[in-house]
Every structure is written in structure tokens, then in C-alpha cells.
């Protein structure tokens, strides 16, 4: 972290101290082949940077959108192979 400029170091620390909540609605996966599948999940992120202390009441979301995820079966498991994010909107993150 010493190689980062001071402004980036402070921003990184604030992000570690941020209060975040993210809700997701996951649709049923679509199996394309026995080895590939995809799913679309909607998301809303609620966040306040630099907050320390008790949880804050939820404000409006700072990001809303969805992810289009592709999965590739490997060794009987379905790890994420690719994610394409689509943000309907995003606003500046409020600071505590």
C-alpha cells in the first residue's frame, strides 16, 4: 500500500470502513448445454463510505442494475465463467 498516493490510500481505507448492503433477486438459471448455463440477477446496492459505529437506517440505493452471469461446469461444479454488469443508474456514494 506504500506505493499508492495518499489520496488513494485514504480512499482504500474508507472503502474498508464503508457500511454496505446489497440485495439480489436471482432468477432461475437457464441451462444451455450439459456444460453451460446462465442467469440474470438484479441488484440494488445501499452504501455509506467512512461510517463507523451503529448501523445507519437505509437510504436510497446508490446503484441499481443487473448482472448477466455465465457458468461453465468443471469437475461437477458450476463456477462463474463470465459476468457482465449492467447498471441502470449509479450515484455518488454518500459519506458519513
Secondary structure, DSSP 8 states (H G I E B T S, - for coil): -TTS-HHHHHHHHHHHT-EEEEEEEE---EEEETTEEEEEEEEEEEEEET--SS-------SEEEEEEEEEEEETTEEEEEEEEEEEEEE---EE-
